[in-house]
Amino acid sequence: MKKTMQRRQTSLLACVLCCCVLGAPAALAARRSLLGADNKKGNSSSNSNNNSKQADTTATYVYAWAGPRNASLGGRDSIFVISLADNEYGKVVSVVPTPYSALEPHHCRISSNRKYMGCSGLFAAFTHIPGVLFFDLADPRTPKLVDPASVDQPKHSAFADEFVATDDGGFLLTMMGTPTGGSPGRVAHYGADLQLIGEYPDPVKYPDVEGLNPHGLGVSWVHKTMLTVDFFEPASSMVGHTLKLRSTVRLWNTSDWTITETIDAAAIKNVSGPMDAVAIAETGAFFFGGGNGYIYYLDGKGPAPHTPVIAWDGLAGNPDRTSYGCIMHPFRNGTRLLAAMFVRDQVQLLDSSNPQKLKLLDTLQLPKGAGGHAVRVSRDERLGAVATYYLEQGPMGQLHHEGDLTVRLFWLNDKATKFVIKKPAKSVIDFKTVARKQGAFRPHGVAIY
């Protein structure tokens, strides 16, 4: 029993500081319309070549946001640009370094107008360096770092995590804690000019919000509703501290960026340390991961109270609920959901046509110990990438989940019912060797241009 409890605590710790995923607003509608679930039985494991019909993609590059395992070898936190062109598929064609090597590169997101990419440095606050960075994508093959000195950093919050693109070319960004790693965190808002608009809820009106440590977020722009999930207090993940896990999810009114309802989900199959949240198209409903292997459905419309319900068990009934988190990516029309299950070394392709009862269509099975964390698909929803690095805090922290330090490319067949691996030998980019003399790099954030 003691061993089980220790594994449960490790699982909850490992659910920290990770990425939530949300598609861009309606201005970047999907390039195709899925026709719904395939009527054929499709619950098989598939990570090799597949003869299902497949179309090309309009995507040109995959960006991997990674930091050096050993900075003494000269590596810097960098954007690695991976080409999707046939003659250089899977090849790193440029590397864009920052001046830093202690950011702990986390998540990144391309703006709705494709002018900029926002990237977060999770642990930047520990060394007093900028945690919110932007890259100019005027030349997508060689992004250019926007001078960090010109970017307003949030004053009331830090520990930058997940970006969501706004329809005006700006960003929302979860900030998990205070500048010292305490509570409350905030949601930061940047305009299209990369100027900081605000931190929410307003620190003047709401200086103290108990347990607000937002990690994942999803937005329904039409319904003016946002969902955030609270993970844990950042400083509590350090050695010598007791982890302060959260079990709350919060609905917001995006008209004035206020929290309208705080839901304690602890009683629903032991939700503890919820990790990720995504919007289900423009339905006003959301999925979120509970830190326990389950994916929950929450309808955010109408008056309170709102009650989450279990929509999927990513651990297939295993009594050991060690999950190490679940990162999701929704398709824009709401009929498909990708879920990366780190502990199972998988990416699951789910039919979300009935969002309260998800169905497994296919599984991208990675090698044992690979992990599987941040997952994204291209704007045309034909090609995807998954980064396998989770988090390694070293001697300062309690989290030690490196995965196999790869970025893996995959395709989807025409109806998005099967995974397809195109050019298998070139579909795995190994960050243990890609930088050569600078040693291994840890790829966490991915974005597809």
N, C-alpha and C positions, 0 to 999 in steps of 0.2 A: 504493500500500500504506500509506504514511504517512497519507494522508487517511482511508482506511478505519479504521485504528487509532484516529485521532482521533475519528471518528464513534462507534466502539465505546466509547471512554472516555466520550464525552458521553452515550451511551445508558446506560452503567452509572451515571454520576453522576446522571442523571435518574431513576434507579430508587430514589432515596433518600427516606427520610422520608415514606412514603406509607401509604395506608390498606390494612389488611386487613379482610376482611369475613367475619362469621360470624352466622348466624341465632341468635335467642335460644333458650334451652333448651327442653326438651320441654313445659314448662308453658305455652308459647305456641305450641301446635301450629297448623299451617296451617289456614285456614278452609275449604280445599277439598283434594281429593285428585286429583292429576293422573293422567290415564289412560295416560300413557306417550307415546311419540313418535307424531306424526301420520304415517300411512302415505303421505300425499301428499308429493310432492317439495316441499321447503320451504327450499331453500338460496338463495332470492332475496333481493335487497336490498329493504328496505321501510321507508321513513320518511315515508309519507304515509297518508292515510285508508285504512282496510282494512275490508271489509265482513264479516269474520269475526265470529262471535258473540262478544259482549262483555258482561260483567256489570258492575254498579256496584261501587264499593269502599266498605268501611267506614272507610277512612282519611279524615281531615279536614284535616290540615295537613302541609306539608313544611317542615322547618326547615333553613335554610342557615346555616352557620357561616362567617363571612367577615370579612376585615380590610381596612382602607382601603389603597389603593395609595399615597396621599399623605396621611399623617396630619396634615400642616400645615393641611389644609382643615377640620379639626375632627372627622373621623370616628373612631370607636372600633371595636375588635373587637366584633362584634355577632352576635346571632341574628336572622335575617330569617325572619318567619313568613309562609308562602305558603299561601293558602287553596285548598281543593279543592272548595268549595261551588259549585254550578252558577252562581249569580248573581255570584260573584267569583272564578271559577276562574283560577288563575295570578296572582292579585293579592297583593302584599305588604301584609298587613293590620296588621302591627305590627313594630317593630324594638326589640330589647332590647339596649342597649349595655352593655358592661363598662367599667370605669375605664381599660382598657388599649388601647394601639394598637401594641404591639410583640410580641404573643404569637405571631404567625404561626398563626392558627387552622387547625387540622388536622382531626382526626376527632371525630365525636360518635356517641353511642349512647344509646338510650332503655332504661331499666331494664326488667326482665321484669314488674314490677308497674306500670309506666308512671307512677311517681311522680317520677322524676328523669331528667335527661339529662346524661350526662357529656361534656365537651368538652375537647380537648387543645390546648395552646399549645406548638407545637413548639420555638420559639426563646425561650421565656420565660426560660430559664436564662441567656441572654446579658445580660439586663437585671435579673436577680434579682427577677422577679415570679412569681406562682404559675402553674405550668404545667398544673395539674389543676383544672378548674372544673366546677361542677355547677349545673344549673338546675332549679328546682322547677316541675313541670308541673301543679300543682293547677288552674290556669287555662291550658289548652293554647294558647289564642289569644294569651296574653301571659305567657310563661314568666318566672320571677323568678330572678335570679341569687342563689344561695346565697352568703352572705358568705364571700369567699375566706379571710378570717382564721380562720374556723371550720373550715376543711378542712385536715387534716394533709397536708402535702406529703411525698413520699418523701424520705428523708434520704440514701440511698446511690445514688440514680439520678435521672436527669432526661431531658429531650428526649422528652416524652410524645407518644405516637403513637396507637395504636389501642385502643379499648375493646371488650370483649365482656361481655354481660350474664350474670350468674350467676342461678341459679334462685331464690335467696333475696332478690332485689332489689338486689344489689350489682353490682360490676364487677371484671373483670380489665383490666389496662392495660399495654401494652408501654412500657417506658422504654428508649430506645435507647442511652443512655450514662451515664456518671458525671455529677455536677453540673458538671464542667468539660469535658464532651464526650469523655472518654476511654472506656476499657473497664475492667470489664464493665458493661453495662446490666443491667436486671432486669425482672421482671414484677411490677407492683404489684397489690395485692388490697384492694378496698374493700368494706365490709359495707353492708347495707341502710340503716344509719344514717349512711353516708358517712364512717365512721371508717376510717382506714388499718389493715388487719389485718396486712399484712406485705409484704416485698419478697423475691422469689424468684429464684434459690435463696438461702437464708438467708445474708446477708452475713457473719455470724459463723462459720458452718461452712464457707462457700465464699467466702472474700474475693476470690479470684482465679479467674476462669473465662475462659480465653483466647478472645478473639474473640466474646464474647457481646454482641451488639448487636441484640436482638430487634426486629423490625418487625411482621411479620404473625404472627397466631396463630389457631389453630383448636382447639376443645375437643370431645372426645367424652365427655360426662358419664357415660354408661352404662359405658363401658370405662375410665373414669378415666385417660384419655390426652389429652395436649395436644401439639400441634406448634407450634413457633416457628421462624421463619426469620431468620437474621442478615443484615443488609444491609451496613452499613459503620459505621465509627467516626465519630460526628457531627462532631467538630472537624476531621476530615480533609477535609470538603467545603468548608472555607473557603479563600479565596485564599491562596496561599503554602504550601499543604500538598499532600502527595501522598495521593490518595484510598486509604484502607485498606478495600478491598472484602472482603466475606466470601463464602464459598461453603458455609457450614455450615447444616444444618437439624437441629433437636433435638427428640427425643421426651421427654416428661415423664410422671411419675407424679403425678396430681393429688391422690392421697391424702396425700402428704407434700411435694408441690411440689418434687421433685428431678428433675434431668435424668438419664434412664436411658440415653440413647444420643445421641451426636453423630455425624452423618453428613456427611462431606465429599462434596458432590455435584459438585465441580469437574470430574470426569472424565465427567460425563453431559451431553454436548452443550454443554460450556463454561458450566455454571451459574456465574454470578458476580453477586453482589448480588441474591440472591433476595428478592422483594418482598412477596409476599402468601401467606397460608395460610388455608384454610377447611376445616371438617369436612364430610364427606359424610354428612349425616343422623347417625344413631347407629350407623354401621357400624364405627367404630374406624379408618376410613381418611380420608385427607385429599387435597386438591389444594393445590399451591403453584406460584407462578410463578417461573421461574428467572432473570428479568432478561435473557432472551434471546429472548423471544417464545413460548417453549414453556410449556405447563402440564403439571405432573408429577403422577402419582398415587403415593401412598405408603400402604401398608397398615401401620398402627401396631400391629396385634395380634401376639401371640406373641413368642417370644424373638428377640433380636438375632442376626444383623444384619438390618436392613431396607433394601431397595434401591428407590429411586424409579425409575419408568418414565415415559417420555413418553406423555401421553394426548392432546395436542392441540398443533398448531402455529398459533398465532394470527396469524402473519405469512404463512401460506399458501405456505410453501416459499421465500420470498424469501431469497436468499443474504446480503443485508444484514440482519443480526440486530439493527439498531437498533430498540429497542422502547419506550423510555421507560416501561417498566413495564406491568403488567397487574393491574388490580384486579378482584376477583371477588365475586360474591354467590351463594351456593347456596340453592336451594329446600329447604324443611325435609324433604321426603321423599326427597331425593337424586336426583331425576330431571331436574332442570334446573339450569343454571349460567349466570349472566350474567358476561361478561368484557369489561371496558372496555380497549380497545387505543388508547392515546393517540396513537401515531405513525400509526395508520391512521384516526384520527377516527371510531372505531366503538365500538358496544356489540354484542357477539356473544351470541346466544341459543343455548345448546348443550344438546343432549340428553345427559344424563349417566347414563342408565339402565344403560349399560355404562361404568363409570367409568374403565376402562383404555383406552377407545376412544371419545372424545367425537365427537358429530356436530353439524354446524352446521344449525340450524333456520331462523334468520333473522338479519338484520343491520340494526341501526339505524345508518344512515350519516349522520354529521354533516357540516356544511360543512368544506371544506378548511381546515386550521389551527385548527379548533375544539378539538381534543384529545379529551377524554373520559377521566375519571379515576374519582372515587369514585362508585360506583353502588349503589343500594339499591332494594328493593321493599317495599311495604306488608305488614303482617302477613297479610292475606288473599291476598297474592301476585298482585294484579290490576293494581296501579299502581306505577310506578317513577319514579325521578329520577336523573339523572346530572349531576354538577358537572364542569365542564371545566377549572377551574384546577388546575395541578399544583404548581409551586413557582417563585418568583422571589426569589433571594437578594440581588439588587442587587449593589453593588460589593464587598460583604463576602464573597460566595461565588461558586461556580462553576456554579450551576444557574439557568437562565433559560428557563423553560417555562411561560408564562402561560396558554396556551390562549386561548379567546375570552371568558372571564369570564362564562359563562352557567350557569344551571341549567335543564335540559330535562326536561319531564315526558313520560312515555309510559305506555301501557297494554299489557296482554297479552290475547290472545284467550282463549276459554274453556278451551282445552287447553294454553295457554302454548306455542303453536307459532309465533306471529306477533306482531310488534310492531304496535301500533295507536296512532295519534296522534289524540287527541280534542281538538277545538278548537285546531287548529294555530296560529292567530294568538295564542293565549293560553298556549301550551305552552312558550314560550321566555322565561325571565325574564333580562333583560339587566342584569348588575350593573355595566356601564359607565355606566349612566344611572339606575339605580333610586334611588340616594341623592342625585341631583341636585347641590346645591351642595357636598356633601362629596366629590364626584368618584367615580371608579371604586372598586369593592370586588372582592376576590378570594375567590370562594366555593369552599371546599375540601370541608368536611364537609357531609353531608346525612343527615337522619334523617326518618322518616315516622311521624306520630302517627295 
